């Protein structure tokens, strides 16, 4: 469909107001239903597909998200770049509410979430040392700076299960370990995007200091929603600018992540799984 760019909107970012010539597309995947229809259209002269991560009316918990369907849906639309926006808490004084962080690392504190397309007769192990696309992350940081947003390049995002916020003991532990921001969604998206050979980066929108901070002993939804509203405006501006800056050809290694990662011999692959995964692995298999 010639849609190279995907956008995932998180808490507070349920639409891209600048998107024109809109069309809703319902995508069916072997992994079930995505969070909702993909809204396709034109943004800064480029065709994009937007997905509200938590569904209509913010009705899907982080643990309930069908990450595989969401990313696979983008893949079937032809998407090569995904820029996501997510609300996060700050674990360090330097990251203030309303700042944007473009992280470069993850720590996994989730439990039992499915974060691979593989299995069921096909095995692959992708490299994940640098889990976010450096090209896309760099463009996101540059765009934020150009727009005068207080932005930070790099940092570690610790992904927790939720939906509860951290206990004070957990928050202090993560802060003492030197983690930078805390959220509930981005890690699985990044893992699956890498398997799908899609460039992925995140705009982490700081809504609050987590409860480790002496002036934020209790994180409330009211506090977060207030900052989300302001963050969403900044995020839309940054995303639009990134879309305009994206090159047509990808210079990074994300596009060939599976080239040396598939372990299973073709003749040993499950026929049904091979068919399901064809959009991902087909270019590496003979007919």
C-alpha positions as CSV (number, residue, x, y, z in Angstrom):
1,X,0.0,0.0,0.0
2,X,3.1,2.2,-0.1
3,X,2.7,3.3,3.5
4,X,6.3,3.6,4.8
5,X,5.7,5.3,8.1
6,X,3.8,4.1,11.1
7,X,2.8,6.1,14.2
8,X,1.7,4.6,17.5
9,X,-0.1,7.0,19.8
10,X,0.0,6.3,23.5
11,X,-1.8,7.7,26.5
12,X,-3.0,11.2,25.6
13,X,-2.2,10.9,21.9
14,X,-5.2,9.2,20.3
15,X,-5.2,11.1,17.0
16,X,-2.9,13.0,14.6
17,X,-4.8,16.2,14.0
18,X,-2.7,17.2,11.0
19,X,-3.5,13.9,9.1
20,X,-5.4,14.6,5.9
21,X,-7.2,12.4,3.4
22,X,-8.0,9.9,6.1
23,X,-9.1,6.3,5.7
24,X,-9.6,3.7,8.3
25,X,-8.2,0.3,7.5
26,X,-9.0,-2.9,9.5
27,X,-6.2,-5.3,9.3
28,X,-6.5,-9.0,10.1
29,X,-3.4,-10.8,11.3
30,X,-2.5,-14.4,12.2
31,X,-2.1,-13.2,15.8
32,X,-5.5,-11.7,16.3
33,X,-6.9,-8.2,16.3
34,X,-4.8,-5.1,16.6
35,X,-5.8,-2.4,19.1
36,X,-8.1,-0.9,16.5
37,X,-8.3,0.3,12.9
38,X,-5.2,1.9,11.3
39,X,-6.0,5.5,10.3
40,X,-4.1,6.1,7.1
41,X,-3.6,9.4,5.4
42,X,-1.1,12.1,4.4
43,X,1.2,13.9,6.8
44,X,3.7,16.5,5.5
45,X,3.4,15.0,2.1
46,X,4.1,11.4,3.2
47,X,1.6,8.5,3.6
48,X,1.4,7.3,7.1
49,X,-0.6,4.9,9.2
50,X,-1.6,5.8,12.8
51,X,-2.7,3.4,15.5
52,X,-4.0,4.3,19.0
53,X,-2.1,1.9,21.2
54,X,-4.8,1.6,23.8
55,X,-7.8,1.5,21.5
56,X,-10.9,3.7,21.3
57,X,-11.5,5.5,24.5
58,X,-8.3,4.1,26.0
59,X,-9.9,0.7,26.8
60,X,-6.9,-1.7,26.7
61,X,-4.6,-2.2,29.6
62,X,-0.8,-2.5,28.9
63,X,-0.9,-6.2,29.8
64,X,-3.8,-6.7,27.4
65,X,-2.2,-5.2,24.4
66,X,-1.9,-7.5,21.4
67,X,1.6,-6.3,20.5
68,X,2.1,-8.9,17.8
69,X,-1.0,-8.0,16.0
70,X,-0.2,-4.3,16.2
71,X,3.3,-4.6,14.7
72,X,2.3,-7.3,12.2
73,X,-0.5,-5.1,11.0
74,X,2.0,-2.3,10.3
75,X,4.2,-4.8,8.4
76,X,1.4,-5.9,6.2
77,X,0.7,-2.2,5.3
78,X,4.3,-1.9,4.1
79,X,5.6,0.2,7.0
80,X,9.3,0.5,7.4
81,X,9.5,3.1,10.2
82,X,7.5,3.3,13.4
83,X,7.7,6.3,15.7
84,X,5.8,5.7,19.0
85,X,4.8,8.2,21.7
86,X,4.4,7.0,25.3
87,X,3.7,8.6,28.7
88,X,6.5,7.8,31.2
89,X,7.6,8.6,34.7
90,X,11.0,10.2,35.4
91,X,13.5,8.3,37.6
92,X,16.1,11.0,37.5
93,X,15.9,14.7,38.5
94,X,17.2,15.9,35.1
95,X,14.1,14.6,33.3
96,X,11.4,17.0,34.3
97,X,7.7,16.7,33.6
98,X,6.8,17.8,30.1
99,X,10.3,16.9,28.8
100,X,10.8,14.4,26.0
101,X,13.3,11.6,26.3
102,X,14.4,9.6,23.2
103,X,15.7,6.5,25.0
104,X,18.3,4.1,23.6
105,X,18.0,1.1,26.0
106,X,15.5,-1.0,27.8
107,X,15.2,-3.1,31.0
108,X,12.5,-5.7,31.1
109,X,10.4,-6.0,34.3
110,X,7.3,-7.4,32.7
111,X,6.0,-11.0,33.3
112,X,5.1,-13.4,30.6
113,X,4.3,-11.1,27.8
114,X,4.6,-12.6,24.3
115,X,7.3,-10.6,22.5
116,X,8.2,-12.7,19.5
117,X,6.6,-13.8,16.3
118,X,8.6,-17.0,16.2
119,X,8.0,-20.4,17.7
120,X,5.6,-23.0,16.4
121,X,8.2,-24.6,14.2
122,X,10.4,-21.6,13.2
123,X,13.2,-20.3,15.4
124,X,15.0,-17.0,15.0
125,X,17.3,-14.9,17.3
126,X,17.6,-11.3,16.3
127,X,20.3,-9.0,17.7
128,X,18.9,-6.6,20.3
129,X,22.0,-5.0,21.8
130,X,20.8,-1.6,20.5
131,X,17.1,-2.0,20.7
132,X,16.0,1.3,19.1
133,X,16.8,2.5,15.6
134,X,19.7,5.0,15.9
135,X,18.8,6.7,12.7
136,X,15.1,7.3,13.7
137,X,16.0,8.2,17.2
138,X,18.5,10.8,16.0
139,X,15.9,12.4,13.8
140,X,13.4,12.5,16.6
141,X,15.8,14.2,18.9
142,X,16.8,16.7,16.2
143,X,13.2,17.5,15.5
144,X,12.4,18.1,19.2
145,X,15.3,20.4,19.5
146,X,14.4,22.3,16.4
147,X,11.0,22.9,17.8
148,X,12.3,24.2,21.1
149,X,11.1,21.2,23.2
150,X,13.3,20.3,26.1
151,X,14.6,17.0,24.9
152,X,17.2,14.4,25.9
153,X,18.9,11.8,23.7
154,X,19.6,8.4,25.2
155,X,18.6,6.8,28.5
156,X,17.3,3.6,29.8
157,X,13.5,2.9,29.8
158,X,12.5,0.3,32.4
159,X,9.3,-1.4,31.3
160,X,7.1,-2.7,34.1
161,X,4.0,-4.9,34.0
162,X,1.5,-2.5,35.5
163,X,-1.3,-1.4,35.5
164,X,-0.4,-0.3,39.0
165,X,2.4,2.3,39.4
166,X,5.5,1.2,41.3
167,X,5.7,0.8,45.0
168,X,8.0,3.3,46.7
169,X,10.6,0.6,47.3
170,X,10.5,-0.4,43.6
171,X,10.8,3.2,42.5
172,X,13.7,3.9,44.7
173,X,15.4,0.8,43.5
174,X,15.1,1.7,39.8
175,X,16.3,5.2,40.6
176,X,19.3,3.9,42.5
177,X,20.2,1.5,39.7
178,X,20.5,4.5,37.4
179,X,17.5,3.8,35.1
180,X,16.1,7.0,33.6
181,X,12.4,6.6,32.8
182,X,9.7,4.1,33.6
183,X,6.7,2.9,31.4
184,X,4.6,-0.1,30.6
185,X,4.5,-0.6,26.9
186,X,7.4,0.1,24.6
187,X,9.7,-2.9,25.1
188,X,7.5,-5.5,23.4
189,X,6.9,-3.1,20.5
190,X,10.6,-2.6,20.0
191,X,11.4,-6.4,20.1
192,X,8.7,-7.2,17.6
193,X,9.6,-4.3,15.3
194,X,13.1,-5.6,15.2
195,X,11.9,-9.1,14.2
196,X,9.7,-7.4,11.5
197,X,12.7,-5.5,10.3
198,X,11.0,-2.2,11.0
199,X,12.9,0.8,12.4
200,X,11.5,1.7,15.8
201,X,12.0,4.7,18.1
202,X,10.1,6.2,20.9
203,X,9.2,9.7,22.1
204,X,9.0,9.2,25.9
205,X,6.7,12.0,27.2
206,X,7.5,12.7,30.8
207,X,4.4,13.3,32.9
208,X,5.7,13.1,36.4
209,X,8.6,12.2,38.7
210,X,7.9,8.7,39.8
211,X,7.1,8.2,43.6
212,X,10.8,8.0,44.5
213,X,11.0,11.8,44.3
214,X,10.4,13.6,47.6
215,X,7.8,16.0,46.1
216,X,6.0,13.2,44.2
217,X,5.3,10.7,46.9
218,X,2.1,9.7,45.2
219,X,1.6,9.6,41.4
220,X,-2.1,10.3,40.5
221,X,-4.0,9.9,37.2
222,X,-5.2,13.5,37.5
223,X,-1.5,14.7,37.6
224,X,-0.6,12.6,34.6
225,X,-3.7,13.5,32.5
226,X,-2.9,17.2,33.0
227,X,0.6,16.8,31.7
228,X,-0.5,14.4,29.0
229,X,-2.6,17.1,27.4
230,X,0.3,19.4,27.1
231,X,2.7,16.6,26.0
232,X,0.3,15.5,23.2
233,X,0.6,18.9,21.5
234,X,4.4,18.8,21.5
235,X,4.4,15.1,20.4
236,X,2.3,15.8,17.4
237,X,4.5,18.7,16.3
238,X,7.7,16.6,16.7
239,X,6.2,13.5,14.9
240,X,5.1,15.7,12.0
241,X,8.6,17.1,11.7
242,X,10.2,13.7,11.9
243,X,8.0,12.5,9.1
244,X,9.1,15.3,6.9
245,X,12.8,14.5,7.6
246,X,12.7,10.7,7.0
247,X,14.8,9.5,4.1
248,X,13.2,7.3,1.5
249,X,15.9,4.7,1.8
250,X,16.9,3.3,5.2
251,X,20.6,3.6,6.0
252,X,20.5,1.4,9.1
253,X,20.7,-2.3,9.8
254,X,17.1,-2.6,11.0
255,X,16.0,-3.5,7.5
256,X,18.1,-6.8,7.5
257,X,17.7,-7.9,11.1
258,X,16.6,-11.4,10.1
259,X,19.3,-11.9,7.4
260,X,21.4,-14.0,9.8
261,X,18.9,-14.7,12.5
262,X,16.7,-17.6,11.3
263,X,18.1,-20.8,12.7
264,X,15.5,-23.3,11.4
265,X,16.2,-25.0,8.1
266,X,13.6,-24.3,5.5
267,X,12.7,-27.9,5.0
268,X,12.1,-28.3,8.8
269,X,9.8,-25.4,9.1
270,X,6.1,-25.9,10.0
271,X,4.2,-25.2,6.9
272,X,1.4,-23.3,8.7
273,X,3.9,-21.1,10.6
274,X,5.9,-20.5,7.5
275,X,2.7,-19.3,5.8
276,X,1.8,-17.1,8.7
277,X,5.2,-15.5,8.9
278,X,5.7,-15.1,5.1
279,X,5.5,-11.3,5.3
280,X,8.4,-11.4,7.7
281,X,10.6,-14.2,6.4
282,X,9.4,-14.7,2.8
283,X,12.3,-12.8,1.3
284,X,14.8,-15.2,2.9
285,X,13.1,-18.4,1.7
286,X,12.8,-20.1,-1.6
287,X,9.3,-20.7,-3.0
